[in-house]
Amino acid sequence: MRKSVIGFTAVATAFTLGLAACGSDNSSSSSGGATTTTKAGAATTAASATTAAGGGATTAAAGGGAATGKIGVILPDSKSSVRWETADRKYLEDAFKAAGVQYDIQNAEGDKTKMATIADQMITSGAKVLMIVNLDSPSGAAIEQKAAAAGVKTIDYDRLTLGGSAAVYVSFDNVKVGELQGDGLIKCLTDKNVANPKVVELNGSPTDNNATLFKQGYDSKLNPKYSSGWTKVDDQSVPDWDNQKGGQIFEQMLTKANGKIDGVLAANDGLGNAAIAVLKKNNLQLPVTGQDATTQGLQNILAGDQCMTVYKAVKKEADAASAAAIALLKGQAPSSTGEVTDTQTQKKVAAILATPVAIFKANVKDVVADGYVTAADLCKGFEAQCKEAGVS
């Protein structure tokens, strides 16, 4: 992979096994689902089939020593965002294979009962570490409670499980993600010289703690605007991040507003694309935000249909999570860059948080340079737009 040109701080070094936490001075910031404390000097920043590494039950892990047992990973779905199967699965598999540990990665496909069943099967079949992306906190906490009773360590991947018992939480600074989205919509509407714009907010799933944090971030930027001339026309959450439902909800918003909408704060690229499809049907084009820097989202930006997205370097997140899982498999405490407070239990949870980056047309090329998407995939059918944006 070419060296990244995106301004991530040195969080990758903190992700390696055995790295001691830096410094002793702490700084805290409160968020809707968690209070984040960062150690000084630390960076704050498809298929559903089972895949398992070969080899016996006991294999050598990175960093010395022996790792006994297996690592189980349960991804949430393949519908809300393509990243889970196209990026997370790949990077986790690569890391586990490189470490020579046994693993089992499955996808719950948005079904809480299926996720619980997969977790039971993984525990029964010898998983000693279980990494989950919860579908909601109650069901996630139930899985973690059952795992703990069986002596299995758990990791919250991407989404914090409120009321859970994870040994470590690996994600991005999700309030920051929302702040970038809010700032992005403000920039796009300002650039278009829209006076006192009318805005709708198409939020993520109400059962996803991350969606709560995203909204906290963008509302912190948009609420002052609503107090000084801007209008929030509508504000609705989309159950289960379902893009089809998101499109239906947005169409109802547009109809209710008689088409008088100037900007859309969409919580991710999937919801953004659902809104864009409705806008195109009504011969409208206006600023729409997103998140995840999906190929489709980036193409929408190149085409002028989406004003920005948020890039989260999934490889850094996956590498951090796999390193933590391997450490736990070896009976070691995983390294962290700080901690968050579970606002349901007030429990401190060790955390590794990476920094997201706002992507506009001018820096779409940076996502390609970072190796997250290829120019060939991105530019198929968008050759002229890629050339204009400096993508090669």
C-alpha positions as a Markdown table, in Angstrom:
| # | Residue | x | y | z |
|---|---|---|---|---|
| 1 | Met | 0.0 | 0.0 | 0.0 |
| 2 | Arg | 1.3 | 3.5 | -0.8 |
| 3 | Lys | 2.0 | 5.7 | 2.1 |
| 4 | Ser | -1.2 | 7.5 | 3.2 |
| 5 | Val | -1.5 | 11.2 | 2.3 |
| 6 | Ile | -4.4 | 11.6 | 4.7 |
| 7 | Gly | -3.7 | 13.3 | 8.0 |
| 8 | Phe | -4.1 | 10.4 | 10.4 |
| 9 | Thr | -1.9 | 10.7 | 13.5 |
| 10 | Ala | 0.3 | 7.9 | 14.7 |
| 11 | Val | -2.5 | 5.7 | 16.0 |
| 12 | Ala | -1.2 | 2.7 | 14.1 |
| 13 | Thr | 1.8 | 2.5 | 16.4 |
| 14 | Ala | -0.4 | 2.4 | 19.4 |
| 15 | Phe | -2.3 | -0.5 | 17.9 |
| 16 | Thr | 0.7 | -2.9 | 18.0 |
| 17 | Leu | 0.9 | -5.5 | 20.7 |
| 18 | Gly | 2.8 | -4.8 | 23.9 |
| 19 | Leu | 2.9 | -1.1 | 23.5 |
| 20 | Ala | 2.7 | 0.7 | 26.8 |
| 21 | Ala | 0.2 | 3.5 | 27.2 |
| 22 | Cys | 1.7 | 7.0 | 26.8 |
| 23 | Gly | 1.8 | 9.7 | 29.4 |
| 24 | Ser | -0.3 | 10.1 | 32.5 |
| 25 | Asp | -2.2 | 13.4 | 32.1 |
| 26 | Asn | -5.7 | 12.9 | 30.9 |
| 27 | Ser | -8.3 | 15.0 | 29.1 |
| 28 | Ser | -12.0 | 14.2 | 28.8 |
| 29 | Ser | -14.9 | 15.0 | 26.5 |
| 30 | Ser | -18.5 | 14.0 | 27.0 |
| 31 | Ser | -20.6 | 12.3 | 24.4 |
| 32 | Gly | -24.2 | 11.0 | 24.2 |
| 33 | Gly | -23.3 | 7.4 | 24.7 |
| 34 | Ala | -19.9 | 7.6 | 26.3 |
| 35 | Thr | -17.4 | 9.9 | 28.0 |
| 36 | Thr | -14.1 | 9.6 | 26.3 |
| 37 | Thr | -10.8 | 10.0 | 28.2 |
| 38 | Thr | -7.6 | 10.1 | 26.1 |
| 39 | Lys | -4.2 | 9.5 | 27.6 |
| 40 | Ala | -1.7 | 12.3 | 26.8 |
| 41 | Gly | 0.5 | 11.5 | 23.8 |
| 42 | Ala | -1.9 | 8.8 | 22.5 |
| 43 | Ala | -3.6 | 9.3 | 19.2 |
| 44 | Thr | -7.3 | 9.9 | 19.5 |
| 45 | Thr | -8.3 | 9.7 | 16.9 |
| 46 | Ala | -19.5 | -10.7 | 0.6 |
| 47 | Ala | -20.7 | -13.4 | 1.9 |
| 48 | Ser | -22.1 | -14.6 | 5.2 |
| 49 | Ala | -20.2 | -17.8 | 5.1 |
| 50 | Thr | -17.8 | -18.9 | 7.9 |
| 51 | Thr | -14.1 | -18.5 | 7.2 |
| 52 | Ala | -11.5 | -20.2 | 9.3 |
| 53 | Ala | -7.8 | -20.4 | 9.3 |
| 54 | Gly | -6.2 | -23.8 | 9.0 |
| 55 | Gly | -4.0 | -25.4 | 11.6 |
| 56 | Gly | -4.5 | -27.0 | 15.0 |
| 57 | Ala | -6.2 | -25.6 | 18.1 |
| 58 | Thr | -3.0 | -24.2 | 19.4 |
| 59 | Thr | -1.0 | -21.8 | 17.2 |
| 60 | Ala | 1.6 | -19.2 | 17.7 |
| 61 | Ala | 0.5 | -15.6 | 17.9 |
| 62 | Ala | 2.4 | -12.4 | 17.1 |
| 63 | Gly | 4.5 | -11.0 | 19.9 |
| 64 | Gly | 5.7 | -14.3 | 21.3 |
| 65 | Gly | 4.0 | -17.0 | 23.4 |
| 66 | Ala | 1.2 | -19.3 | 22.4 |
| 67 | Ala | -2.4 | -18.6 | 21.7 |
| 68 | Thr | -4.8 | -21.4 | 22.5 |
| 69 | Gly | -8.3 | -21.5 | 21.0 |
| 70 | Lys | -10.0 | -19.5 | 18.4 |
| 71 | Ile | -11.1 | -15.9 | 17.7 |
| 72 | Gly | -14.8 | -15.4 | 16.7 |
| 73 | Val | -16.0 | -12.3 | 14.9 |
| 74 | Ile | -19.6 | -11.4 | 14.2 |
| 75 | Leu | -20.2 | -8.6 | 11.7 |
| 76 | Pro | -23.6 | -6.9 | 11.8 |
| 77 | Asp | -25.0 | -7.1 | 8.2 |
| 78 | Ser | -24.1 | -6.5 | 4.6 |
| 79 | Lys | -27.0 | -4.2 | 3.8 |
| 80 | Ser | -26.5 | -1.0 | 5.8 |
| 81 | Ser | -22.9 | -0.5 | 4.4 |
| 82 | Val | -20.8 | -2.6 | 2.1 |
| 83 | Arg | -17.7 | -1.9 | 4.3 |
| 84 | Trp | -18.4 | -4.9 | 6.6 |
| 85 | Glu | -17.9 | -7.5 | 3.8 |
| 86 | Thr | -15.6 | -5.6 | 1.4 |
| 87 | Ala | -13.2 | -4.1 | 4.0 |
| 88 | Asp | -13.6 | -5.3 | 7.6 |
| 89 | Arg | -13.7 | -9.0 | 6.8 |
| 90 | Lys | -10.7 | -8.8 | 4.5 |
| 91 | Tyr | -8.5 | -6.8 | 6.9 |
| 92 | Leu | -9.4 | -9.0 | 9.9 |
| 93 | Glu | -8.7 | -12.1 | 7.9 |
| 94 | Asp | -5.4 | -10.8 | 6.7 |
| 95 | Ala | -4.3 | -9.9 | 10.2 |
| 96 | Phe | -5.4 | -13.3 | 11.7 |
| 97 | Lys | -3.7 | -15.2 | 8.9 |
| 98 | Ala | -0.5 | -13.3 | 9.4 |
| 99 | Ala | -0.5 | -14.1 | 13.1 |
| 100 | Gly | -1.3 | -17.7 | 12.5 |
| 101 | Val | -4.3 | -17.9 | 14.7 |
| 102 | Gln | -7.5 | -19.7 | 14.2 |
| 103 | Tyr | -10.5 | -17.6 | 13.5 |
| 104 | Asp | -14.2 | -17.7 | 12.5 |
| 105 | Ile | -15.8 | -14.7 | 10.9 |
| 106 | Gln | -19.6 | -14.7 | 10.3 |
| 107 | Asn | -22.3 | -12.1 | 9.5 |
| 108 | Ala | -25.5 | -11.8 | 11.4 |
| 109 | Glu | -27.2 | -10.1 | 8.4 |
| 110 | Gly | -29.1 | -7.7 | 10.7 |
| 111 | Asp | -30.8 | -10.5 | 12.7 |
| 112 | Lys | -30.3 | -10.3 | 16.5 |
| 113 | Thr | -31.4 | -13.9 | 17.0 |
| 114 | Lys | -29.0 | -15.1 | 14.4 |
| 115 | Met | -26.2 | -13.1 | 16.0 |
| 116 | Ala | -27.0 | -14.8 | 19.4 |
| 117 | Thr | -27.0 | -18.2 | 17.8 |
| 118 | Ile | -23.7 | -17.6 | 16.0 |
| 119 | Ala | -22.2 | -16.5 | 19.3 |
| 120 | Asp | -23.4 | -19.6 | 21.1 |
| 121 | Gln | -21.9 | -21.8 | 18.3 |
| 122 | Met | -18.6 | -20.0 | 18.4 |
| 123 | Ile | -18.3 | -20.3 | 22.2 |
| 124 | Thr | -19.3 | -24.0 | 22.0 |
| 125 | Ser | -16.8 | -24.7 | 19.2 |
| 126 | Gly | -13.8 | -23.3 | 21.2 |
| 127 | Ala | -13.7 | -19.5 | 20.7 |
| 128 | Lys | -11.8 | -17.9 | 23.5 |
| 129 | Val | -12.2 | -14.3 | 22.3 |
| 130 | Leu | -15.4 | -13.0 | 20.7 |
| 131 | Met | -15.5 | -9.7 | 18.7 |
| 132 | Ile | -18.9 | -8.3 | 17.9 |
| 133 | Val | -20.5 | -5.4 | 16.1 |
| 134 | Asn | -23.7 | -5.2 | 18.1 |
| 135 | Leu | -27.1 | -4.7 | 16.4 |
| 136 | Asp | -28.3 | -3.0 | 19.6 |
| 137 | Ser | -26.9 | -2.7 | 23.1 |
| 138 | Pro | -29.3 | -5.0 | 24.9 |
| 139 | Ser | -28.8 | -8.0 | 22.6 |
| 140 | Gly | -25.0 | -7.3 | 22.5 |
| 141 | Ala | -24.8 | -7.1 | 26.3 |
| 142 | Ala | -26.6 | -10.5 | 26.5 |
| 143 | Ile | -24.1 | -12.1 | 24.2 |
| 144 | Glu | -21.2 | -10.6 | 26.2 |
| 145 | Gln | -22.7 | -11.8 | 29.5 |
| 146 | Lys | -23.0 | -15.3 | 28.2 |
| 147 | Ala | -19.5 | -15.2 | 26.9 |
| 148 | Ala | -18.2 | -14.0 | 30.2 |
| 149 | Ala | -19.9 | -16.9 | 32.0 |
| 150 | Ala | -18.1 | -19.3 | 29.6 |
| 151 | Gly | -14.7 | -17.6 | 30.3 |
| 152 | Val | -14.7 | -16.0 | 26.9 |
| 153 | Lys | -13.2 | -12.4 | 26.5 |
| 154 | Thr | -15.1 | -10.0 | 24.3 |
| 155 | Ile | -14.3 | -7.0 | 22.2 |
| 156 | Asp | -16.7 | -4.2 | 21.1 |
| 157 | Tyr | -15.8 | -3.6 | 17.5 |
| 158 | Asp | -16.9 | -0.2 | 16.0 |
| 159 | Arg | -20.0 | 0.1 | 18.3 |
| 160 | Leu | -19.8 | 0.4 | 22.1 |
| 161 | Thr | -22.2 | -2.0 | 23.8 |
| 162 | Leu | -23.9 | -0.1 | 26.6 |
| 163 | Gly | -24.3 | -2.3 | 29.6 |
| 164 | Gly | -21.8 | -4.8 | 28.1 |
| 165 | Ser | -18.6 | -6.3 | 29.5 |
| 166 | Ala | -16.1 | -5.9 | 26.7 |
| 167 | Ala | -12.4 | -5.9 | 27.6 |
| 168 | Val | -11.7 | -3.3 | 25.0 |
| 169 | Tyr | -13.7 | -1.0 | 22.5 |
| 170 | Val | -12.1 | -0.4 | 19.1 |
| 171 | Ser | -13.6 | 2.3 | 16.9 |
| 172 | Phe | -13.3 | 5.8 | 15.6 |
| 173 | Asp | -14.1 | 9.1 | 17.4 |
| 174 | Asn | -17.7 | 9.0 | 16.4 |
| 175 | Val | -18.7 | 12.4 | 17.7 |
| 176 | Lys | -16.0 | 13.8 | 15.5 |
| 177 | Val | -17.5 | 11.9 | 12.6 |
| 178 | Gly | -20.7 | 13.8 | 13.1 |
| 179 | Glu | -18.9 | 17.1 | 13.6 |
| 180 | Leu | -17.2 | 16.6 | 10.2 |
| 181 | Gln | -20.6 | 15.9 | 8.6 |
| 182 | Gly | -22.2 | 19.0 | 10.1 |
| 183 | Asp | -19.2 | 21.2 | 9.1 |
| 184 | Gly | -19.3 | 19.6 | 5.6 |
| 185 | Leu | -23.0 | 20.4 | 5.1 |
| 186 | Ile | -22.4 | 24.0 | 6.3 |
| 187 | Lys | -19.5 | 24.3 | 3.9 |
| 188 | Cys | -21.4 | 22.9 | 0.9 |
| 189 | Leu | -24.5 | 25.1 | 1.5 |
| 190 | Thr | -22.2 | 28.2 | 2.1 |
| 191 | Asp | -20.3 | 27.4 | -1.2 |
| 192 | Lys | -23.6 | 27.4 | -3.0 |
| 193 | Asn | -24.6 | 30.7 | -1.5 |
| 194 | Val | -27.9 | 29.3 | -0.1 |
| 195 | Ala | -29.4 | 31.9 | 2.1 |
| 196 | Asn | -31.2 | 30.6 | 5.2 |
| 197 | Pro | -31.3 | 27.0 | 3.9 |
| 198 | Lys | -33.9 | 24.4 | 4.8 |
| 199 | Val | -32.3 | 21.2 | 6.1 |
| 200 | Val | -33.5 | 17.7 | 6.8 |
| 201 | Glu | -31.6 | 15.2 | 9.0 |
| 202 | Leu | -31.7 | 11.5 | 8.0 |
| 203 | Asn | -30.2 | 9.8 | 11.0 |
| 204 | Gly | -28.9 | 6.3 | 11.5 |
| 205 | Ser | -30.6 | 3.5 | 13.5 |
| 206 | Pro | -32.1 | 4.6 | 16.9 |
| 207 | Thr | -30.7 | 1.4 | 18.5 |
| 208 | Asp | -27.1 | 2.0 | 17.4 |
| 209 | Asn | -25.1 | 4.0 | 19.9 |
| 210 | Asn | -22.8 | 5.2 | 17.1 |
| 211 | Ala | -25.8 | 6.9 | 15.4 |
| 212 | Thr | -26.5 | 8.7 | 18.7 |
| 213 | Leu | -22.9 | 9.9 | 18.7 |
| 214 | Phe | -22.9 | 11.0 | 15.1 |
| 215 | Lys | -26.1 | 13.0 | 15.7 |
| 216 | Gln | -24.6 | 14.6 | 18.7 |
| 217 | Gly | -21.7 | 15.7 | 16.6 |
| 218 | Tyr | -23.6 | 17.1 | 13.6 |
| 219 | Asp | -26.2 | 18.7 | 15.8 |
| 220 | Ser | -23.5 | 20.5 | 17.7 |
| 221 | Lys | -22.6 | 22.2 | 14.4 |
| 222 | Leu | -26.1 | 22.7 | 13.0 |
| 223 | Asn | -28.1 | 23.8 | 16.0 |
| 224 | Pro | -26.4 | 27.2 | 16.1 |
| 225 | Lys | -27.3 | 27.6 | 12.5 |
| 226 | Tyr | -30.9 | 26.7 | 13.2 |
| 227 | Ser | -30.9 | 29.5 | 15.8 |
| 228 | Ser | -29.7 | 32.0 | 13.3 |
| 229 | Gly | -31.8 | 31.7 | 10.2 |
| 230 | Trp | -31.5 | 28.1 | 9.0 |
| 231 | Thr | -34.5 | 25.8 | 9.3 |
| 232 | Lys | -34.6 | 22.2 | 10.3 |
| 233 | Val | -37.5 | 20.9 | 8.2 |
| 234 | Asp | -37.5 | 17.4 | 9.4 |
| 235 | Asp | -35.4 | 15.0 | 11.6 |
| 236 | Gln | -36.0 | 11.3 | 11.5 |
| 237 | Ser | -34.0 | 8.1 | 12.3 |
| 238 | Val | -33.9 | 5.1 | 10.0 |
| 239 | Pro | -34.5 | 1.7 | 11.7 |
| 240 | Asp | -31.6 | -0.7 | 11.3 |
| 241 | Trp | -29.8 | 1.7 | 8.9 |
| 242 | Asp | -32.1 | 0.2 | 6.2 |
| 243 | Asn | -31.4 | 2.1 | 3.0 |
| 244 | Gln | -34.8 | 1.2 | 1.4 |
| 245 | Lys | -36.6 | 2.5 | 4.5 |
| 246 | Gly | -34.3 | 5.5 | 4.4 |
| 247 | Gly | -35.4 | 6.3 | 0.9 |
| 248 | Gln | -39.0 | 6.0 | 1.8 |
| 249 | Ile | -38.6 | 8.2 | 4.8 |
| 250 | Phe | -36.8 | 10.8 | 2.8 |
| 251 | Glu | -39.4 | 10.8 | 0.1 |
| 252 | Gln | -42.0 | 11.5 | 2.7 |
| 253 | Met | -39.9 | 14.3 | 4.0 |
| 254 | Leu | -39.6 | 15.8 | 0.6 |
| 255 | Thr | -43.3 | 15.5 | -0.1 |
| 256 | Lys | -44.2 | 17.0 | 3.2 |
| 257 | Ala | -41.9 | 20.0 | 2.5 |
| 258 | Asn | -43.4 | 20.4 | -1.0 |
| 259 | Gly | -39.9 | 19.9 | -2.4 |
| 260 | Lys | -38.5 | 22.9 | -0.5 |
| 261 | Ile | -35.3 | 21.3 | 0.9 |
| 262 | Asp | -31.8 | 22.8 | 0.4 |
| 263 | Gly | -29.6 | 20.2 | 2.1 |
| 264 | Val | -29.6 | 16.7 | 3.5 |
| 265 | Leu | -27.6 | 15.5 | 6.5 |
| 266 | Ala | -27.5 | 11.8 | 5.7 |
| 267 | Ala | -25.7 | 9.8 | 8.4 |
| 268 | Asn | -23.9 | 7.5 | 5.9 |
| 269 | Asp | -23.3 | 6.9 | 2.2 |
| 270 | Gly | -26.1 | 4.3 | 2.0 |
| 271 | Leu | -28.7 | 6.7 | 3.3 |
| 272 | Gly | -27.2 | 9.5 | 1.3 |
| 273 | Asn | -27.5 | 7.4 | -1.9 |
| 274 | Ala | -31.1 | 6.6 | -1.0 |
| 275 | Ala | -31.9 | 10.3 | -0.7 |
| 276 | Ile | -30.1 | 11.0 | -3.9 |
| 277 | Ala | -32.2 | 8.5 | -5.8 |
| 278 | Val | -35.3 | 10.3 | -4.6 |
| 279 | Leu | -33.9 | 13.7 | -5.5 |
| 280 | Lys | -33.0 | 12.5 | -9.0 |
| 281 | Lys | -36.6 | 11.2 | -9.5 |
| 282 | Asn | -37.7 | 14.7 | -8.7 |
| 283 | Asn | -35.1 | 16.4 | -10.9 |
| 284 | Leu | -33.3 | 17.9 | -7.9 |
| 285 | Gln | -29.7 | 18.1 | -7.0 |
| 286 | Leu | -28.6 | 19.5 | -3.6 |
| 287 | Pro | -25.9 | 19.0 | -1.0 |
| 288 | Val | -26.1 | 15.6 | 0.7 |
| 289 | Thr | -23.6 | 14.2 | 3.3 |
| 290 | Gly | -22.5 | 10.7 | 3.9 |
| 291 | Gln | -20.0 | 8.5 | 5.8 |
| 292 | Asp | -17.8 | 5.5 | 5.1 |
| 293 | Ala | -16.2 | 6.7 | 1.8 |
| 294 | Thr | -17.8 | 3.8 | -0.1 |
| 295 | Thr | -17.1 | 3.5 | -3.8 |
| 296 | Gln | -20.7 | 4.6 | -4.5 |
| 297 | Gly | -20.4 | 7.5 | -2.2 |
| 298 | Leu | -17.2 | 8.7 | -3.7 |
| 299 | Gln | -18.7 | 8.4 | -7.2 |
| 300 | Asn | -21.7 | 10.4 | -6.1 |
| 301 | Ile | -19.2 | 13.1 | -4.9 |
| 302 | Leu | -17.4 | 13.0 | -8.3 |
| 303 | Ala | -20.8 | 13.3 | -10.1 |
| 304 | Gly | -21.8 | 16.3 | -7.9 |
| 305 | Asp | -24.8 | 14.5 | -6.3 |
| 306 | Gln | -23.2 | 14.2 | -2.8 |
| 307 | Cys | -21.2 | 17.0 | -1.3 |
| 308 | Met | -19.0 | 15.0 | 1.1 |
| 309 | Thr | -18.4 | 11.8 | 3.0 |
| 310 | Val | -16.3 | 10.8 | 6.0 |
| 311 | Tyr | -13.4 | 8.5 | 5.5 |
| 312 | Lys | -12.6 | 6.0 | 8.3 |
| 313 | Ala | -9.5 | 4.0 | 7.6 |
| 314 | Val | -11.0 | 0.6 | 8.3 |
| 315 | Lys | -7.7 | -1.1 | 8.1 |
| 316 | Lys | -6.4 | 0.8 | 11.1 |
| 317 | Glu | -9.5 | -0.2 | 13.0 |
| 318 | Ala | -9.3 | -3.8 | 12.0 |
| 319 | Asp | -5.6 | -4.1 | 12.7 |
| 320 | Ala | -6.2 | -2.6 | 16.2 |
| 321 | Ala | -9.0 | -5.0 | 16.9 |
| 322 | Ser | -7.1 | -8.0 | 15.6 |
| 323 | Ala | -4.1 | -7.1 | 17.7 |
| 324 | Ala | -6.3 | -6.7 | 20.8 |
| 325 | Ala | -8.0 | -10.1 | 20.1 |
| 326 | Ile | -4.6 | -11.9 | 19.7 |
| 327 | Ala | -3.4 | -10.3 | 23.0 |
| 328 | Leu | -6.5 | -11.6 | 24.8 |
| 329 | Leu | -6.1 | -15.0 | 23.2 |
| 330 | Lys | -2.6 | -15.1 | 24.8 |
| 331 | Gly | -3.9 | -14.0 | 28.2 |
| 332 | Gln | -2.5 | -10.5 | 27.9 |
| 333 | Ala | -4.2 | -7.2 | 28.4 |
| 334 | Pro | -4.6 | -5.4 | 25.0 |
| 335 | Ser | -3.0 | -2.0 | 24.6 |
| 336 | Ser | -5.3 | 1.0 | 24.4 |
| 337 | Thr | -5.0 | 4.7 | 23.6 |
| 338 | Gly | -7.5 | 5.8 | 26.3 |
| 339 | Glu | -10.9 | 4.8 | 27.8 |
| 340 | Val | -14.6 | 5.5 | 27.4 |
| 341 | Thr | -17.3 | 5.5 | 30.1 |
| 342 | Asp | -20.3 | 3.3 | 29.5 |
| 343 | Thr | -23.0 | 5.9 | 30.4 |
| 344 | Gln | -25.4 | 3.0 | 31.3 |
| 345 | Thr | -23.2 | 1.4 | 33.9 |
| 346 | Gln | -20.6 | 4.2 | 34.4 |
| 347 | Lys | -17.9 | 1.5 | 33.8 |
| 348 | Lys | -14.6 | 2.5 | 32.3 |
| 349 | Val | -13.8 | 0.6 | 29.1 |
| 350 | Ala | -10.4 | 0.5 | 27.6 |
| 351 | Ala | -10.6 | 2.1 | 24.1 |
| 352 | Ile | -8.7 | 2.5 | 20.9 |
| 353 | Leu | -10.1 | 5.4 | 18.9 |
| 354 | Ala | -8.9 | 6.6 | 15.4 |
| 355 | Thr | -9.5 | 9.9 | 13.8 |
| 356 | Pro | -11.9 | 10.3 | 10.8 |
| 357 | Val | -11.3 | 12.5 | 7.8 |
| 358 | Ala | -13.7 | 14.7 | 5.8 |
| 359 | Ile | -13.7 | 13.9 | 2.0 |
| 360 | Phe | -14.8 | 16.4 | -0.6 |
| 361 | Lys | -14.3 | 16.3 | -4.4 |
| 362 | Ala | -10.9 | 18.0 | -3.9 |
| 363 | Asn | -9.5 | 15.2 | -1.8 |
| 364 | Val | -11.3 | 12.1 | -3.1 |
| 365 | Lys | -7.9 | 11.1 | -4.6 |
| 366 | Asp | -6.6 | 10.8 | -1.0 |
| 367 | Val | -8.8 | 7.8 | -0.3 |
| 368 | Val | -7.4 | 6.1 | -3.5 |
| 369 | Ala | -3.8 | 7.0 | -2.4 |
| 370 | Asp | -4.5 | 5.4 | 1.0 |
| 371 | Gly | -5.4 | 2.1 | -0.7 |
| 372 | Tyr | -9.0 | 2.0 | 0.5 |
| 373 | Val | -10.5 | 2.0 | -3.0 |
| 374 | Thr | -8.8 | 1.4 | -6.3 |
| 375 | Ala | -8.8 | 3.9 | -9.1 |
| 376 | Ala | -10.0 | 1.2 | -11.5 |
| 377 | Asp | -13.1 | 0.5 | -9.4 |
| 378 | Leu | -13.8 | 4.2 | -8.6 |
| 379 | Cys | -13.3 | 5.5 | -12.1 |
| 380 | Lys | -15.3 | 2.9 | -14.1 |
| 381 | Gly | -17.9 | 5.0 | -15.9 |
| 382 | Phe | -16.5 | 8.1 | -14.2 |
| 383 | Glu | -13.3 | 8.5 | -16.1 |
| 384 | Ala | -13.7 | 12.2 | -16.9 |
| 385 | Gln | -14.7 | 13.1 | -13.3 |
| 386 | Cys | -11.7 | 11.1 | -12.0 |
| 387 | Lys | -9.4 | 13.0 | -14.3 |
| 388 | Glu | -10.8 | 16.3 | -13.2 |
| 389 | Ala | -10.4 | 15.3 | -9.5 |
| 390 | Gly | -6.8 | 14.2 | -10.0 |
| 391 | Val | -7.5 | 10.5 | -9.4 |
| 392 | Ser | -5.0 | 8.2 | -11.0 |
